[in-house]
Amino acid sequence: MLHWLLRKLPPRYREKALDYLVLTRMDRPVGALLLLWPTWWALWLAAGDFPPWKPLIIFTLGVFAMRAAGCAINDYADRKLDPQVARTAERPIAAGRVSPREALLVFAALLLFAFVLVLFTNRLTIELSFAGAALAALYPFSKRYTYMPQVVLGAAFGWSIPMAFAAVSNTVPPLGWLLFIGNILWSVVYDTEYAMVDREDDLKAGAKSTAILFGDADLPILGMLMGTFLLAMLFVGQRAALGWPYWLGLLIAAGLFGYQHWLIRDRLRDACLAAFRHNNWLGLTLWVSIVLALALR
């Protein structure tokens, strides 16, 4: 797809443009979708129905911009680690196709674009955006100092939730913070599954993750985290007074978690990666259930 989109560019610019797109993971949209679904959960819940078009467009564009910016700064932070990990050795910075300085410029440009989008909202949302930018910049470096960078990722990915409530209603109610906490739990689940793919390489390279912290207790701990996330989303449904479509969606989400747990039972790399990607369907399921429950209320 990327090659088709860039086909009309002169050859000397085409390869560099492709490297920038790969740097920002535009060839792998699942990560952006995992950020998009909770943002849309928040927008719909904050509006109590279909949200206004302005914040919907702003936050949808902002999701892709911030995820791309996060990928650029992540690869900059991991520029010495990535060459030691088989799955990441061919990333643009690790392979020498993009310089660290270029990655920082891409990060800054995307951050500026996202901030310009936020300027079209209100003061509270703008103030919250500074914390979101700090979390996005902090996450890639957290794996050097803590075994729980997935928690930082969850906070960074989930910060769009209080911002969405602020943009729609000019306040962040308890429902927004409950949804934010739930998203952190979900992020720890899917990013631990992702980290299980690279666990052996990360141990050799000295990187830290919840997959390493949990060790051989990873499966029961992930099961507990899945259950706690579902409990948090149950409280979300109660507080938002959502109807039967939401509860059906939550039941389907529990089944999807069960399938993921079955996939990773032998801790095989491909299976763990498949489980990570499978979370896209869980996020979509919950969004559809929220939309239907609000529409039928």
Backbone bond lengths (Angstrom), bond angles and torsions (degrees), N, CA, C in turn:
res aa  C-N    CA-C-N  psi(-1)  N-CA   C-N-CA  omega(-1)  CA-C   N-CA-C  phi
1 M - - - 1.449 - - 1.530 111.38 -
2 L 1.351 116.44 -45.92 1.457 118.99 -179.29 1.520 111.50 -63.52
3 H 1.320 116.45 -40.05 1.467 120.16 178.60 1.535 109.91 -62.07
4 W 1.321 116.89 -38.31 1.462 120.50 179.91 1.527 110.53 -67.53
5 L 1.330 116.97 -40.40 1.459 120.71 179.82 1.526 112.24 -66.25
6 L 1.322 116.29 -30.42 1.469 120.73 -175.48 1.525 112.97 -97.74
7 R 1.314 116.45 5.40 1.462 119.63 -170.53 1.529 114.06 -61.66
8 K 1.335 118.57 -26.21 1.460 121.19 -176.47 1.532 113.15 -89.86
9 L 1.326 116.99 -5.08 1.454 119.94 176.73 1.529 110.37 -74.48
10 P 1.325 118.89 148.03 1.470 120.85 173.92 1.524 110.02 -57.52
11 P 1.322 118.48 144.12 1.471 121.63 -176.13 1.522 114.25 -51.69
12 R 1.348 117.81 -37.29 1.468 119.91 -176.21 1.536 112.00 -69.01
13 Y 1.346 116.87 -24.75 1.458 120.72 177.52 1.528 112.41 -94.43
14 R 1.329 115.92 -22.86 1.456 120.65 -173.35 1.527 112.15 -63.19
15 E 1.326 116.77 -46.00 1.466 120.67 -177.47 1.524 111.66 -66.86
16 K 1.338 116.34 -39.86 1.463 119.00 179.60 1.525 110.59 -67.99
17 A 1.332 116.67 -41.08 1.468 119.97 177.56 1.518 110.79 -61.77
18 L 1.341 116.31 -39.90 1.463 120.52 178.08 1.523 110.72 -63.59
19 D 1.332 116.83 -40.32 1.462 120.43 178.93 1.525 111.09 -63.20
20 Y 1.325 117.21 -39.72 1.462 120.35 178.09 1.529 111.10 -65.71
21 L 1.327 116.72 -39.69 1.462 120.50 179.31 1.525 111.35 -67.18
22 V 1.330 116.64 -37.83 1.465 120.63 177.06 1.532 110.03 -69.87
23 L 1.344 116.26 -38.83 1.468 120.77 176.51 1.520 110.87 -55.93
24 T 1.321 117.20 -40.40 1.467 122.02 -177.73 1.529 112.33 -93.43
25 R 1.341 117.09 11.69 1.467 125.32 174.93 1.534 113.39 59.88
26 M 1.319 116.52 30.59 1.459 118.47 176.73 1.530 111.45 -67.46
27 D 1.324 116.44 -15.16 1.463 120.62 176.64 1.522 111.67 -84.95
28 R 1.345 116.58 -6.38 1.468 121.42 -178.70 1.522 108.98 -134.04
29 P 1.326 117.37 81.23 1.462 120.56 -172.02 1.522 115.41 -73.76
30 V 1.330 119.01 -7.46 1.466 119.48 -175.09 1.528 111.49 -59.37
31 G 1.329 117.45 -36.26 1.464 119.86 179.39 1.516 111.91 -63.90
32 A 1.344 116.74 -39.15 1.463 120.33 177.42 1.521 110.91 -67.14
33 L 1.311 117.02 -36.59 1.463 120.43 179.19 1.530 111.23 -66.37
34 L 1.339 116.50 -36.49 1.460 119.81 177.82 1.529 111.79 -66.14
35 L 1.322 116.57 -22.37 1.460 121.86 173.10 1.528 111.39 -87.58
36 L 1.324 115.78 -31.91 1.471 120.54 -177.30 1.528 112.52 -69.64
37 W 1.343 117.50 -45.37 1.467 119.49 -174.70 1.523 113.08 -57.64
38 P 1.354 120.39 -49.85 1.473 118.87 178.59 1.530 112.80 -62.51
39 T 1.344 116.14 -33.08 1.460 119.24 177.34 1.513 110.46 -63.93
40 W 1.323 116.67 -42.80 1.462 120.26 177.25 1.523 111.41 -69.67
41 W 1.352 118.43 -35.55 1.469 119.09 173.88 1.526 108.91 -53.78
42 A 1.341 115.41 -48.41 1.463 121.25 -175.85 1.523 111.75 -65.75
43 L 1.324 117.78 -43.26 1.462 120.68 -179.03 1.525 111.24 -61.08
44 W 1.328 116.47 -45.05 1.471 119.86 -179.49 1.524 111.33 -67.54
45 L 1.330 117.04 -42.61 1.464 119.78 -179.66 1.530 111.18 -67.84
46 A 1.333 117.09 -37.98 1.462 120.24 179.51 1.523 111.21 -65.44
47 A 1.342 116.33 -38.32 1.465 120.70 -178.85 1.527 112.50 -82.51
48 G 1.325 117.00 -20.68 1.456 120.52 -176.06 1.510 113.07 74.52
49 D 1.313 116.99 9.20 1.467 124.26 179.30 1.519 106.41 -179.22
50 F 1.339 116.49 -156.18 1.468 119.33 177.68 1.521 108.74 -61.51
51 P 1.350 118.46 125.34 1.470 120.25 -176.03 1.520 111.82 -72.53
52 P 1.331 117.84 161.35 1.461 120.64 175.37 1.533 110.61 -58.01
53 W 1.330 115.85 147.66 1.463 119.88 -175.73 1.524 113.03 -62.51
54 K 1.314 117.09 -36.05 1.471 120.10 -176.06 1.528 112.28 -60.16
55 P 1.351 119.48 -57.41 1.470 117.73 178.19 1.516 113.13 -65.46
56 L 1.331 118.30 -29.98 1.461 119.92 178.46 1.525 110.80 -62.65
57 I 1.327 117.20 -45.49 1.470 121.13 179.25 1.524 110.66 -68.26
58 I 1.330 116.66 -44.28 1.466 120.61 -178.92 1.521 111.39 -60.01
59 F 1.323 116.76 -47.26 1.465 119.48 -175.59 1.523 111.90 -75.41
60 T 1.315 117.79 -30.95 1.464 119.30 177.36 1.524 110.25 -67.43
61 L 1.322 117.40 -45.70 1.467 120.39 175.84 1.530 110.33 -64.62
62 G 1.325 116.10 -39.77 1.463 120.00 -179.13 1.512 113.17 -64.44
63 V 1.327 116.96 -34.94 1.466 121.23 177.16 1.527 110.58 -58.25
64 F 1.322 116.39 -49.48 1.460 119.83 -177.59 1.529 111.22 -68.71
65 A 1.338 116.60 -36.36 1.462 119.79 178.88 1.527 111.25 -66.83
66 M 1.337 117.46 -45.41 1.454 120.51 -177.77 1.519 112.20 -71.32
67 R 1.319 116.65 -34.22 1.465 118.13 176.88 1.520 109.74 -66.83
68 A 1.333 116.84 -41.35 1.466 120.84 178.09 1.529 110.78 -64.00
69 A 1.333 116.23 -41.92 1.463 120.32 178.12 1.526 110.61 -63.06
70 G 1.331 116.56 -41.70 1.457 120.78 178.47 1.515 112.74 -61.95
71 C 1.326 116.89 -37.76 1.467 120.83 178.15 1.521 110.85 -66.59
72 A 1.340 116.74 -40.25 1.462 120.58 -179.81 1.527 111.46 -63.81
73 I 1.344 116.90 -45.93 1.463 119.46 -179.51 1.526 110.79 -72.46
74 N 1.329 117.62 -29.18 1.460 121.16 176.88 1.529 110.51 -64.34
75 D 1.333 116.45 -45.39 1.466 119.38 -179.77 1.518 111.22 -69.46
76 Y 1.329 117.11 -31.06 1.466 119.63 174.81 1.529 109.91 -64.41
77 A 1.335 116.42 -46.04 1.461 120.68 -179.48 1.525 111.51 -65.45
78 D 1.346 116.74 -32.56 1.471 121.54 -176.37 1.520 112.93 -97.95
79 R 1.321 117.77 17.50 1.478 120.23 -173.03 1.529 113.09 -61.90
80 K 1.337 117.69 -24.42 1.463 120.25 177.35 1.530 111.81 -96.77
81 L 1.328 115.75 -19.15 1.468 120.53 -179.85 1.523 111.63 -86.74
82 D 1.322 117.53 -41.41 1.462 121.82 -174.08 1.534 113.94 -56.55
83 P 1.343 120.03 -39.48 1.467 118.34 179.08 1.528 113.90 -62.61
84 Q 1.347 117.37 -16.97 1.467 120.98 -178.41 1.523 112.98 -91.54
85 V 1.352 116.26 -5.92 1.462 121.46 -177.59 1.520 108.45 -112.62
86 A 1.331 116.89 126.73 1.465 121.08 -173.27 1.519 112.41 -56.48
87 R 1.338 117.20 -42.87 1.465 120.43 -174.57 1.521 112.86 -70.09
88 T 1.351 117.27 -25.09 1.467 120.51 -174.03 1.524 113.80 -110.44
89 A 1.320 116.81 1.03 1.471 119.92 -174.27 1.520 113.35 -63.39
90 E 1.335 117.65 -24.22 1.457 120.71 -178.35 1.521 113.59 -98.86
91 R 1.306 117.54 9.89 1.457 119.41 174.52 1.531 109.63 -62.46
92 P 1.329 118.50 152.01 1.466 121.01 -170.75 1.524 115.93 -53.87
93 I 1.341 118.45 -42.86 1.465 119.40 179.67 1.522 110.32 -72.52
94 A 1.334 116.45 -44.79 1.468 120.60 -179.24 1.521 111.41 -60.03
95 A 1.339 116.69 -35.45 1.464 121.30 -178.80 1.519 112.54 -88.59
96 G 1.327 118.00 -2.16 1.461 121.23 176.47 1.518 115.00 83.56
97 R 1.324 118.06 11.68 1.472 119.95 -178.82 1.528 112.17 -85.93
98 V 1.339 116.55 -20.96 1.454 122.22 175.82 1.525 107.63 -130.70
99 S 1.323 117.18 133.52 1.459 120.45 -178.62 1.530 110.22 -81.10
100 P 1.334 117.72 156.59 1.464 119.88 176.07 1.530 112.42 -56.96
101 R 1.340 117.14 -36.88 1.468 120.58 178.91 1.527 110.42 -63.81
102 E 1.313 116.95 -41.80 1.467 120.34 177.81 1.527 110.85 -61.95
103 A 1.326 117.05 -40.30 1.462 120.98 179.78 1.530 110.81 -62.71
104 L 1.329 116.86 -40.81 1.461 120.66 178.16 1.530 111.24 -64.78
105 L 1.336 116.50 -38.30 1.463 120.47 178.36 1.528 111.04 -66.30
106 V 1.336 116.19 -40.51 1.462 120.39 177.02 1.526 109.81 -62.99
107 F 1.326 116.64 -44.56 1.461 121.59 178.09 1.524 111.30 -58.25
108 A 1.335 116.30 -47.67 1.462 120.94 -178.68 1.532 111.30 -63.45
109 A 1.335 117.09 -41.40 1.467 121.00 -179.13 1.527 111.08 -64.67
110 L 1.325 116.64 -42.91 1.464 120.34 179.54 1.525 111.34 -68.01
111 L 1.327 116.38 -38.39 1.457 120.73 177.89 1.528 110.42 -64.09
112 L 1.325 116.05 -40.27 1.469 120.60 178.16 1.527 110.60 -64.57
113 F 1.331 116.31 -42.01 1.463 120.24 178.54 1.528 110.85 -61.28
114 A 1.331 116.06 -44.65 1.467 120.32 179.89 1.523 110.59 -63.72
115 F 1.333 116.91 -38.15 1.464 120.12 -179.94 1.529 111.14 -67.92
116 V 1.320 116.86 -38.35 1.469 120.37 176.63 1.528 109.63 -60.53
117 L 1.322 116.93 -40.65 1.467 120.04 177.14 1.526 111.11 -59.96
118 V 1.339 116.34 -43.68 1.463 120.80 -177.81 1.529 111.32 -64.70
119 L 1.336 117.55 -28.37 1.461 120.85 -179.83 1.528 112.52 -61.91
120 F 1.322 117.18 -16.93 1.462 121.40 178.75 1.530 111.91 -88.75
121 T 1.354 116.67 8.45 1.469 120.33 177.93 1.528 109.01 -104.53
122 N 1.330 117.96 -136.66 1.465 120.73 -179.24 1.527 110.70 -120.79
123 R 1.325 115.18 176.57 1.463 120.06 -173.37 1.528 112.85 -61.47
124 L 1.334 117.48 -43.59 1.460 120.35 -179.08 1.524 110.93 -60.82
125 T 1.317 117.69 -42.81 1.467 121.22 179.53 1.523 110.75 -64.28
126 I 1.322 116.79 -40.33 1.467 121.08 178.42 1.523 110.24 -62.79
127 E 1.327 116.65 -43.65 1.469 120.11 179.03 1.525 110.99 -63.07
128 L 1.324 117.03 -42.42 1.466 120.57 178.80 1.527 111.84 -64.79
129 S 1.332 116.86 -28.81 1.463 120.24 -175.92 1.525 112.22 -63.51
130 F 1.333 117.84 -28.72 1.465 120.06 179.89 1.531 110.67 -66.33
131 A 1.321 116.79 -39.45 1.467 120.16 176.36 1.521 110.13 -65.45
132 G 1.338 117.17 -38.34 1.456 120.45 178.41 1.516 112.26 -63.34
133 A 1.330 116.74 -41.91 1.459 120.63 178.38 1.529 111.11 -64.59
134 A 1.334 116.06 -39.33 1.468 120.01 178.52 1.525 111.54 -63.96
135 L 1.326 116.99 -41.35 1.466 120.86 178.80 1.526 110.89 -64.80
136 A 1.333 116.85 -40.60 1.464 120.66 179.55 1.526 111.28 -63.38
137 A 1.337 116.66 -37.83 1.460 120.61 179.47 1.522 112.02 -76.67
138 L 1.342 116.99 -29.54 1.466 121.36 -176.86 1.523 112.69 -76.24
139 Y 1.338 117.61 -36.71 1.459 120.96 -172.26 1.526 114.21 -51.98
140 P 1.351 120.08 -50.62 1.469 118.73 -174.73 1.522 113.59 -59.56
141 F 1.325 117.42 -27.32 1.466 120.68 -177.63 1.527 112.33 -90.21
142 S 1.351 116.65 -13.17 1.464 120.18 -176.63 1.523 111.89 -67.19
143 K 1.323 117.44 -27.45 1.469 120.15 -178.23 1.526 112.05 -70.50
144 R 1.335 117.81 -8.92 1.460 121.12 175.07 1.527 111.61 -80.36
145 Y 1.346 116.14 -27.37 1.457 119.89 -168.76 1.518 114.54 -119.55
146 T 1.323 118.25 -13.02 1.456 120.25 -177.76 1.520 110.07 -141.24
147 Y 1.327 115.51 150.64 1.459 120.51 176.17 1.534 111.71 -84.69
148 M 1.328 116.74 5.56 1.460 119.73 -178.41 1.535 112.92 -123.46
149 P 1.341 117.42 48.52 1.473 118.04 175.73 1.521 112.19 -63.60
150 Q 1.334 116.83 -22.04 1.465 120.24 178.62 1.532 111.54 -63.28
151 V 1.333 116.92 -29.93 1.465 120.09 176.70 1.524 109.99 -68.90
152 V 1.337 116.04 -41.52 1.467 120.51 177.14 1.524 109.78 -64.06
153 L 1.335 116.26 -41.02 1.471 119.79 176.66 1.520 110.72 -60.27
154 G 1.333 116.82 -43.31 1.456 120.40 179.74 1.516 111.88 -60.73
155 A 1.342 116.33 -40.37 1.464 119.83 177.91 1.525 110.74 -67.09
156 A 1.341 116.37 -40.48 1.471 120.30 179.52 1.528 110.99 -66.70
157 F 1.332 116.06 -46.12 1.465 120.30 179.37 1.532 111.17 -66.27
158 G 1.339 116.46 -34.47 1.453 120.14 -174.72 1.516 114.90 -87.83
159 W 1.335 117.33 -7.06 1.462 118.91 -176.47 1.524 111.72 -65.35
160 S 1.315 116.90 -19.51 1.466 119.59 175.74 1.528 111.17 -65.32
161 I 1.327 117.80 -19.21 1.472 121.18 -178.51 1.534 111.28 -68.81
162 P 1.348 119.82 -56.92 1.470 117.46 176.28 1.525 112.27 -62.04
163 M 1.338 117.27 -32.80 1.463 119.65 177.87 1.527 111.29 -64.93
164 A 1.330 117.09 -38.89 1.469 120.61 179.45 1.523 110.70 -66.13
165 F 1.338 117.21 -43.30 1.464 119.85 176.68 1.525 110.39 -61.58
166 A 1.334 116.35 -42.20 1.462 120.18 -179.74 1.523 111.17 -63.45
167 A 1.334 116.78 -39.94 1.464 120.81 -178.05 1.522 111.95 -67.85
168 V 1.322 116.97 -36.02 1.472 120.95 -176.59 1.523 111.63 -84.70
169 S 1.339 117.32 -43.04 1.473 120.05 -172.01 1.528 114.26 -118.51
170 N 1.342 116.69 -0.05 1.469 122.65 179.10 1.529 112.60 62.67
171 T 1.322 116.10 24.44 1.462 122.18 174.68 1.520 108.18 -158.13
172 V 1.331 116.00 162.31 1.467 120.25 175.51 1.526 107.11 -118.83
173 P 1.327 117.75 100.04 1.468 121.45 -177.71 1.528 110.95 -75.86
174 P 1.334 117.68 170.34 1.471 120.48 177.00 1.531 112.72 -53.81
175 L 1.330 117.57 -33.75 1.463 120.74 178.13 1.520 111.15 -58.13
176 G 1.339 116.61 -39.57 1.457 120.52 179.84 1.521 112.00 -64.97
177 W 1.324 116.78 -42.67 1.466 119.38 179.99 1.531 111.57 -71.58
178 L 1.327 117.24 -33.26 1.463 120.49 175.06 1.525 110.50 -63.20
179 L 1.322 116.27 -43.13 1.465 120.81 177.47 1.524 110.61 -64.76
180 F 1.313 117.08 -37.20 1.463 122.44 177.84 1.532 110.66 -62.18
181 I 1.334 116.61 -45.53 1.473 120.45 178.50 1.528 110.28 -63.72
182 G 1.333 116.66 -41.52 1.458 119.96 177.54 1.514 111.56 -60.11
183 N 1.323 116.66 -40.43 1.460 119.81 -179.71 1.522 111.92 -65.95
184 I 1.341 116.86 -35.30 1.469 119.28 176.31 1.528 109.92 -61.17
185 L 1.327 116.40 -44.35 1.465 120.29 178.41 1.527 110.86 -59.81
186 W 1.325 116.51 -45.83 1.466 120.45 179.82 1.524 111.20 -63.30
187 S 1.330 117.12 -40.83 1.464 120.93 -179.98 1.522 111.33 -63.44
188 V 1.333 116.48 -39.23 1.469 119.38 177.91 1.525 109.86 -63.56
189 V 1.330 117.31 -37.45 1.469 120.93 178.39 1.522 110.25 -62.28
190 Y 1.340 117.29 -58.12 1.463 117.86 -172.30 1.523 112.68 -72.99
191 D 1.335 118.29 -30.00 1.466 117.87 179.37 1.521 111.46 -79.44
192 T 1.330 117.78 -23.67 1.464 119.65 171.46 1.530 109.67 -68.60
193 E 1.322 116.64 -42.08 1.466 120.36 175.49 1.530 109.82 -58.03
194 Y 1.329 116.05 -41.42 1.469 121.27 178.02 1.523 110.85 -65.14
195 A 1.341 116.49 -42.49 1.466 120.68 -179.03 1.525 111.97 -68.37
196 M 1.325 117.28 -25.14 1.462 120.03 177.76 1.526 111.60 -64.92
197 V 1.336 116.29 -24.09 1.469 120.36 177.88 1.521 110.13 -64.41
198 D 1.337 116.64 -39.24 1.474 121.87 -173.68 1.524 112.94 -106.03
199 R 1.318 118.25 14.08 1.461 120.01 -171.34 1.527 112.65 -56.41
200 E 1.305 117.62 -46.99 1.468 120.25 -177.87 1.526 111.43 -64.95
201 D 1.330 117.14 -42.50 1.465 120.37 178.89 1.526 110.91 -67.03
202 D 1.337 117.02 -39.03 1.464 120.40 179.69 1.528 111.31 -64.82
203 L 1.314 117.03 -37.45 1.468 120.35 177.50 1.523 110.99 -61.48
204 K 1.322 116.10 -41.85 1.466 120.16 179.28 1.523 111.70 -68.59
205 A 1.341 116.10 -36.38 1.466 120.33 -176.04 1.522 112.74 -84.89
206 G 1.327 117.37 -13.06 1.456 120.70 179.14 1.513 114.81 88.67
207 A 1.320 117.76 12.70 1.463 121.10 177.07 1.524 109.32 -79.77
208 K 1.318 116.57 158.61 1.468 122.06 -177.84 1.521 110.10 -118.34
209 S 1.336 116.00 149.99 1.460 121.16 178.67 1.523 108.93 -163.74
210 T 1.335 115.73 165.70 1.463 119.52 175.52 1.520 111.15 -66.55
211 A 1.333 118.05 -28.15 1.466 120.71 177.85 1.526 109.95 -61.93
212 I 1.339 116.61 -37.26 1.465 120.92 177.60 1.528 110.05 -76.03
213 L 1.331 116.38 -41.21 1.468 120.76 -179.90 1.526 111.21 -61.24
214 F 1.331 117.43 -44.00 1.463 121.15 -177.38 1.524 112.25 -72.16
215 G 1.329 117.32 -30.04 1.455 121.09 178.78 1.520 112.59 58.39
216 D 1.335 117.08 -135.07 1.460 119.75 -177.44 1.535 112.44 -79.69
217 A 1.341 116.26 1.96 1.468 120.25 173.67 1.524 111.12 -96.10
218 D 1.340 116.03 12.18 1.467 120.15 -174.37 1.529 113.03 -60.52
219 L 1.324 117.92 -42.19 1.464 119.99 -176.42 1.531 112.56 -65.59
220 P 1.342 119.82 -49.80 1.471 117.82 177.65 1.525 113.10 -64.89
221 I 1.324 117.83 -35.33 1.470 119.86 179.08 1.524 110.14 -66.87
222 L 1.323 117.19 -42.79 1.463 119.66 176.89 1.531 110.82 -61.43
223 G 1.322 116.46 -38.99 1.454 119.94 177.13 1.520 111.46 -60.40
224 M 1.334 116.78 -42.02 1.465 120.45 178.89 1.527 111.03 -67.22
225 L 1.321 116.78 -39.35 1.467 120.17 178.59 1.526 111.08 -65.18
226 M 1.327 116.05 -40.85 1.465 119.86 176.34 1.533 110.59 -59.39
227 G 1.331 115.80 -45.47 1.453 120.12 180.00 1.524 112.06 -64.32
228 T 1.333 117.09 -39.16 1.455 120.75 179.50 1.522 111.19 -67.73
229 F 1.331 117.00 -37.53 1.466 120.52 175.76 1.529 110.49 -62.31
230 L 1.316 116.54 -45.73 1.464 119.93 179.36 1.536 110.85 -62.22
231 L 1.330 116.96 -36.84 1.460 120.76 177.13 1.528 110.42 -64.65
232 A 1.342 116.70 -43.20 1.464 120.59 177.86 1.523 110.82 -61.13
233 M 1.338 116.76 -41.29 1.460 119.96 179.69 1.525 111.48 -71.48
234 L 1.334 117.35 -26.68 1.467 120.55 173.27 1.532 109.55 -63.98
235 F 1.352 115.66 -42.99 1.464 119.78 177.80 1.527 110.97 -65.46
236 V 1.346 116.88 -35.50 1.468 120.87 175.93 1.528 109.80 -59.63
237 G 1.330 116.08 -47.11 1.456 120.43 179.94 1.513 112.87 -61.98
238 Q 1.348 116.49 -39.56 1.465 120.55 178.56 1.523 111.24 -66.05
239 R 1.343 116.42 -46.62 1.463 120.46 -176.64 1.520 111.40 -66.80
240 A 1.357 116.44 -34.66 1.460 120.44 -179.58 1.526 112.30 -86.83
241 A 1.338 117.20 -1.05 1.471 122.92 179.63 1.521 111.53 54.47
242 L 1.335 115.65 48.75 1.461 120.80 -179.33 1.524 110.56 -83.16
243 G 1.340 115.16 151.20 1.454 121.03 -175.83 1.518 113.68 -91.97
244 W 1.336 114.73 -165.63 1.467 121.62 -171.04 1.534 114.87 -58.82
245 P 1.358 120.76 -32.53 1.476 117.18 179.32 1.526 112.35 -60.15
246 Y 1.331 116.08 -34.62 1.465 118.82 179.28 1.519 111.04 -67.85
247 W 1.324 116.78 -42.59 1.463 119.72 -178.11 1.526 111.10 -68.13
248 L 1.328 116.81 -33.23 1.457 120.10 173.60 1.524 110.11 -65.56
249 G 1.346 116.31 -42.61 1.457 120.30 178.02 1.518 112.25 -62.31
250 L 1.338 116.28 -38.58 1.466 119.86 178.82 1.523 110.73 -66.63
251 L 1.320 116.95 -36.40 1.464 120.94 176.51 1.527 110.84 -65.36
252 I 1.332 116.53 -41.60 1.468 120.58 176.74 1.526 109.92 -63.69
253 A 1.351 116.71 -40.06 1.464 120.89 178.40 1.528 110.79 -60.21
254 A 1.324 116.99 -39.31 1.467 120.46 177.47 1.527 110.33 -62.67
255 G 1.335 116.61 -40.26 1.458 120.08 176.72 1.522 112.12 -64.99
256 L 1.333 116.93 -38.56 1.463 120.79 178.52 1.525 110.78 -65.33
257 F 1.330 116.62 -38.49 1.467 120.42 175.48 1.527 110.24 -63.59
258 G 1.322 116.57 -40.39 1.461 119.88 178.21 1.519 111.23 -60.72
259 Y 1.328 116.59 -40.60 1.472 120.83 178.17 1.522 110.38 -64.83
260 Q 1.342 117.27 -41.91 1.469 119.92 178.02 1.524 110.92 -60.74
261 H 1.327 116.00 -42.66 1.460 119.88 -178.50 1.528 110.46 -64.33
262 W 1.316 116.03 -35.82 1.462 119.71 177.04 1.531 110.17 -68.38
263 L 1.341 117.38 -37.84 1.457 120.74 179.78 1.524 112.19 -60.19
264 I 1.322 117.04 -42.42 1.472 120.88 -172.64 1.522 112.54 -90.88
265 R 1.326 117.42 10.25 1.465 121.32 -173.01 1.525 112.93 -57.64
266 D 1.345 117.67 -32.27 1.467 121.04 179.69 1.524 112.45 -102.02
267 R 1.349 116.77 2.94 1.470 123.07 176.62 1.532 112.36 60.82
268 L 1.316 117.72 29.55 1.457 121.07 177.97 1.526 109.54 -74.67
269 R 1.318 117.14 141.79 1.473 121.11 -173.57 1.527 112.26 -57.87
270 D 1.315 117.27 -51.13 1.466 120.35 -177.18 1.518 111.17 -62.83
271 A 1.331 116.40 -36.51 1.461 120.55 -179.88 1.527 110.75 -69.15
272 C 1.330 117.36 -39.49 1.468 120.90 178.30 1.529 110.58 -65.61
273 L 1.338 116.65 -39.24 1.459 120.42 177.45 1.526 110.86 -66.23
274 A 1.327 116.34 -38.93 1.465 120.43 177.37 1.529 110.74 -64.41
275 A 1.332 117.30 -39.10 1.464 121.16 178.42 1.524 110.62 -64.42
276 F 1.323 116.04 -41.58 1.467 120.15 176.94 1.524 110.68 -58.00
277 R 1.320 116.83 -50.61 1.462 121.06 -178.46 1.530 111.76 -64.40
278 H 1.309 116.53 -29.27 1.460 121.95 -177.89 1.523 111.84 -64.13
279 N 1.343 117.66 -20.69 1.461 120.87 179.84 1.520 112.37 -64.52
280 N 1.328 117.56 -19.96 1.459 120.53 174.79 1.529 110.54 -57.22
281 W 1.329 116.65 -40.99 1.476 120.79 -179.48 1.518 110.85 -69.48
282 L 1.335 117.10 -33.23 1.452 120.25 178.20 1.530 110.12 -66.61
283 G 1.342 116.42 -45.34 1.456 119.97 178.38 1.513 112.32 -62.12
284 L 1.338 116.22 -41.80 1.461 121.29 178.29 1.529 110.90 -63.60
285 T 1.325 116.37 -43.15 1.469 121.16 -179.64 1.523 111.35 -58.77
286 L 1.327 116.83 -45.47 1.458 119.97 -178.72 1.529 111.02 -68.68
287 W 1.334 117.45 -35.99 1.459 119.10 177.77 1.533 111.03 -64.92
288 V 1.327 116.75 -46.24 1.465 120.50 178.88 1.524 110.20 -60.01
289 S 1.314 116.51 -41.00 1.470 119.81 -178.57 1.527 111.14 -66.90
290 I 1.319 117.72 -36.45 1.467 121.30 176.87 1.526 110.22 -66.91
291 V 1.337 116.41 -45.90 1.467 121.30 179.67 1.534 110.61 -58.01
292 L 1.332 116.54 -47.63 1.461 120.48 -178.44 1.523 111.91 -66.75
293 A 1.337 116.31 -41.33 1.453 119.79 -178.61 1.535 110.79 -64.20
294 L 1.325 117.36 -40.11 1.459 120.79 178.71 1.540 111.38 -70.65
295 A 1.334 116.01 -38.10 1.459 119.71 -178.99 1.531 112.14 -66.82
296 L 1.338 116.58 -31.34 1.461 121.07 -177.27 1.519 113.61 -93.43
297 R 1.327 116.08 -1.70 1.464 119.35 -176.02 1.534 111.44 -72.02
